[in-house]
Amino acid sequence: MSIVLDNVTKAYGKQVVVKDLSLEIKAGELFVLLGASGSGKSTLLRLIAGLMPTDSGRIWLHDRDVTTLPPQQRNTGFVFQNYSLFQHMSLAENIEFALSIRHAPRKEREQRVQELLHLIGMDGLGSRKPSQISGGQQQRAALARALAHQPEVLLLDEPFGALDAKIRGQLRQNLREIQRQLGVTTIMVTHDQDEAFELADRIGIIEQGTLLEVGTPDELYRRPQHRFTATFLGTANLFNAVRNSHQVYWGDVKLEAPPATEHLSNQDVLILSRPEEVDLAPQRDALRGQVLGRGVIEGRTFAGSAEKLAVRLKEQNGVNLQVLLDAEKANSNALEIGHEVWVGLKHFHLMAQQN
């Protein structure tokens, strides 16, 4: 493993910010720590970099125990949210800074700077000061500086947070291409789920200093194990239910239990269905999936190529569902506000109730 954290804990006074956190990250992986503001994700990044000490636990980077080593001995590169470029230096001087303090020969420094300027698509701009380039270019320059000394681990703290949506999208692709090309193990922290889905090989969900679960973007979106993960990653329709050996009972509704959920037999469970997994039809026999019952359309929101609908089920105490339909189906005359419809689930996932 490239990075191993073993029961790492950090507190500020009585407030525990990172709680007994253990994690293993593979060599060459782009791992995203995803959580809300104040969840402890940036603190964890600084612990790995050595910018602050752990209270307990151990940190290994490429089989070296670096828990007590200073930052300069950990061979990490760090990109901060505000870039932290030296304003009085040119871009070339910023990029070669880590090599200068390591006393690398001038020829080696100059060659590395040109390689990195080319890598980030900024050939010929090395003489400019940070104030003379755009925010997106500053972010790329900060990335080049972090990579100059060829770190074994790259740490990114909300690297796109200060940029507008269009630039963020372009730079995410740039970052992914550079990371794959160099094969450097990377941890990025963000609160943006779209960013995590687009970039991550795996995602770790962190909440109040606790790592709740780890998985691929698809696993965590479609088959989460925690209620927090289900609601944090997109819109979630959640119902309390009971599973027996073969069926799931939600009030008077009986559904066939999904495969590989036998471990939840005879337990209280949560049904999770994403908005795109809900189907609507004017007649029951036109539904795809298992039938929930009848509902009334109470709202519609335009979402580009799709429509978001709010549907209240007539039975089950008037539970409200969020539904996402492609524009062609949503524009059917039978699916207008106030119309009664049949509601079904094309897919759903079960979680243990205690989560």
N, C-alpha and C positions, 0 to 999 in steps of 0.2 A: 504494500500500500504506500501511496505517496504521502498522505497525511493521516495521522492517527491522533485522535483526542480521547483521553481516558479520564472520565469523571472530572472534567474541568469545571471549576466553580470560581465565580468572581462576585464580590459584593462591594457596595459603597456604603459604609456604615452598616446599618441594619437591613438595607435593601439589597437582596440577592438579585443580581442582574443576569447571571449565567448559573444554572443549577445542575451540577453533576452531569455534565453533557459529555456523551461519548459518541464518536463518529469516525468512520473510516472512508477515505476518499482515494480512488484509484489513480494511478499515474496517468497523466494526459487527460484526465476528466475535467469537464467544465461543470462545476457543482454550484448551484444557486441556493443560498439561504434566503428564504422568503418569509417575511413576517411584517406585522404592523410596526409603526414607529414606537420605539420604546420596548421592543420585544427582546432586545439583547444581541441582535445580529451584528451590529457594528462593533460592539464591545468584544464579541468573540473574534472578529477579524483582527482587532488590535492585540488581543492576547496571542494569536497565532504569529503575528508580526513581531511580537516582543515589545510593543509600544507601551504596554502596561503588564505588570506581573500577575500571575494567577494566584488565587488564595489556596487552591489545592488542585490536584490532578496533574496529569503529564501531557506533554505535546511532543509528538515525533514528526519530523519532516524527513522523508526519504531515509528511514531507519536510523536517524540521529535523534537522540533525546535533546531537544532544544529548550526545554522548559525554563532553564535558568540562564540561557545565553542571551546576550544583547542583540538588538535588531541586526547590526551589521554582520553578525556571525550566523544568521539564519538563512541567508541566500534567498530572500523573498523580495518581490517587487510590489509596491503599493501604489494604487491610484486612488486619490481622495476625491470626494464629491466636488470640491471647489478647485480641483486640479493642483493647487499649491505650486504653480510655476513661479520661478524667480523672475519678478518683473523687470529687474535691471539687466537680466541676461538675455541673449538671443536664444532662439529655439535650439540651435546647435549646441550652445553652451549649457542650456538646461538638460538636453539629452545626454551629453557627455559627463554631466556632473558626477554621477555614481562611479564612472570610470576614473575621473580625475582624483577623487578622494581615495581610490584604490591604487593610485600611482601607475595606471596603465600607460604604456608608451604613447606619445602623441600620434604617431602614424596609426596605431591600432585604434585610438579614440576617433580620429577623423574618419577612418574607414567604417567604423561601427555606426557613427552618426549618419553617414551617407546611406548605409544599408537600411537603417531604421526610417529615415525620411522617405526612402523609396517604398518601404513596406507599408507605411501609413498614407502613401499617396501625396506627399508634400515635398517632392523634389524641388530644389531651388528656393525653398522658403527658409532655410536654416539661419539666415542673417536677420530675420524679422524678430521683433520683440513680441511678447504675448499680447500686448495692447494693440498690436497691428494686425491681428488675425481674429477670426470668428470664434465663438464658443465651441463649435464642433471641432474646429482645427486645434484649439487649445486642449480639448479632451484627447485628441489623437496624439498631440505632442506629449501630454502627461503619460499616455500609455507607452509611447516610445521611450521616454525617460525611465519608466519602471522596468522596461525590458532590456535596457542598455547593457547591464552587467550579466545578462543571461541567467536570470533567477530560475531556481528549480520550482518555485511556487509563485503565482501571480495572485494578488489580492485586490479586489475591486470593491470600493465602498460607494454604492449608489452612483456609479460613474456617469449616468445619463440624466440625473435628477434635475440639473439646471438647464436642460435643453428643451426646445419645443418638440412636439410629437413627430413631425416629419424628419427632423435631424436625428432624433433618437432612433427611429426605425432604420435609417441609413447606417448609423454608427453601430447598431447591434450587428448588422450583417458584416461590417468591417471587422469588428471584434471577433466574431465567430470564425471568420476566414483566417485571421492572424493567429488565433489560438490553435486552430487545427494545423495550420502550416508549421508552427513552432513546436507543437506538442507539449506545451507547458501546462502543468496542472494548475487549475484556476478555481478560485472561490470568489463568487460575486454575491454581494448582499443587495437586496432590493425589496421594496414593498409592492412592486408592480408585477401582477401575475402574468400579464401579456409578455413582459420582458423575460420572466422566468420560463414561460412555455416556449418561447422562441429560441432561447439560448441554451437551456440546461440539458445536459445528459441525464442528471438526476437533480431533484429538488429536495431540500430539507425544510420542513415547516417548523418554525420556531415561534413560541408564544410564551411570554412572561419568563424568558430565560430557559425554557424547557424545549428540547427537540421532540416534537410530537411524533413525527414519522418521516420516513425518507422513501422516495420512489421516483420512477420516471414521471414526466409530466402526464402521460396518459393514465398511468396507474393511480396517481393521486387525484386526478379529475374524475375518473370513472369509478374507481374502487377505493375510496379513502377509508381509513379505519377510525377516524375521529370526526366527530361532529364539527369541530372548529375547522378542520381541513375542508370538509364538504361545503361549508358556508363561506369560507375565505376564498376558495377557488371558484369563482363564478356564482351564478344564481342556483339555489338548491331548493327543490320541493321536498320537504321532509315530513314523514308521518310516523306516529307511534303505532306499532303493530306487534303481533305475536306470530312466531313461526313454530309449526309442529313438524312432524317428520317429512311432510311433503308440501304443505300449503303455508301461505302467509295470510293471516286474518287481520284486516283493518276494518274494525266495526263489523258491518254486515257484508263487506266485500271480501271475497276469497280469491287469492291469486296463487298461481303455481310458483313454488319457491325456485329461485335461480339455482343453477348448478353450483357445486363447490361451496354450498352454504350449510352443509350438514352439521358443522361445528356449532351452528346457532340454533339447532333444534331445541324445541321446548323452552325458548327464551323470549323475553321482550326484546324487540328489535326496532331499528329505525329503517324505514324505506326511504331511499334517496332516488329521486328521478330528476334529471336535468331538464330544463325547459324544452330543449330540442328532442327529448325522448317522450314527450307527451303528444298524443295524437287527438285531433278533433274531427268529428264528422257529423253530418245532419242525421244519419241513420246508424243504428248500432252495428249492422252488418257491414258497414263501410269502414269500420275502425281497423287499424293495424295494432296488433298487440292485445294485451289483456284489458278487460273492461273495468273501469272504475265506477261508472254511472253517468247520470245526466248532469249537465251544468249550464250556466248562463254566462255569456260573454259580457263582461262589465267594463273592459277597457282595451284600447289598442294603441300601440306606439310604433311609429315608423322606425325601422332599424336598417335602412339601406336595402340590401337584397333579401331581407326577412322582415317579419312583423312580430312584435312582442304583444301577446294577448294576456289579459287577466281574466281568469275564469273562476266562477264560484260554483262549487259542487252543490247540488240541491240537497243531497243527502250528506251524511257525515258532518253534521253540524255546520254546514256552509263553509267548508274549508276552501281557501283560495289557492289557485294554482297559477304559476307563471308558465306560459307556453311560448315557444318560438317556432314559427312556421315559415317556410319559404314563401316568397311574395306571391307566387302563382296560386298556392293553396289558400293563403290568407285572404286573397282578393275574391274568393268565392262569395257569391251573394248570400250563401247560407251562414257565413261567419261574420255577421255584423253585430255591433254592440246591441245587447238586449235579446239576441237570438238564443234559443235553447239548443244545445248540442250534446252529443254523446262524447264521453271522454275516456281515453284508453292510454295505457303505458306500453310503448314499444320495448323499452328496457327499463330495468331498475336494479338497484344495488342494495344489499342489506348490510347494516352495521349493528354491532352490539349496542344495546341501549345505554350502558354505563358510560360510553364515550360521549 
